[in-house]
């Protein structure tokens, strides 16, 4: 007879197996590659087998977590299959004491848990999404836009004291810089020994730069309070860094805290320097707009 506390744990595992069975089945519809589609479908069937294995101990049917099925499908379609699967992998694992008790139930428990680890490693090792291949180009566009334009906008704000003028100057500066960065990435990728397309690398860098520029200069075109716009720029920059750093760290398995602090420190550091430069220029040249 299984104790009630352990039974609840098994029912939780059982529900998770059924949920993942449905998730992998639906994710297989996203993949066009026949080999990878087959792997997803096979893993889905294995998860169903695992569900039946755990059900043999509880003798209870459970329902899949429909919200989780929807959520991971949505995330995978929007942010890519690798990100969705990595996010699933980072989910809650079995506590050591629970694992020890489960092993006492059947010698097959070890095999089931080993299958789970094998599935994850096999699947994640095969997936090679284009958006991750060009992540260095995206980082280049994003990082340069944040560092250069955040710093420039802070300097312009203190020097010019006119939101509309700062917005227009920032837009012109941003567009010119995005074209320059895109061209540099094209030439750089063309001379590298890589399977990346120079044109695609150039497009990823340029688009990322332009989108970041638009997000940063928008408040200057909508509002008149320069200090509100300045604060908005800093908060927006930090949010962009937070979201993108989280995405790349989950997808590639990097240290989130270290990379976030590094990128945020560089952007805010440059902004602080330009803040001082803006004050100096305004006072030295007596700019009044």
Secondary structure by P-SEA (a helix, b strand, c coil): cccaaaaaaaaaaaaaaaaaaaaaaaaaaacccaaaaaaaaaaaaaaaaaaaaaaaaacbbbbcaaaaaaaaaaaaaaacaaaaaaaaaacccccaaaaaaaaaaccaaaaaaaaaaaaaaaaaaacccccccaaaaaaaaaaaaaaaaaaaaaaaaaacccaaaaaaaaaaaaaaaaaaaaaaaaaaaaaccccccaaaaaaaaaaaaaaaaaaaaccccccccaaaaaaaaaaaaaaaaaaaaaaaaaaccccaaaaaaaaaaaaaaaaaaaaaaaaaaaaaacccc
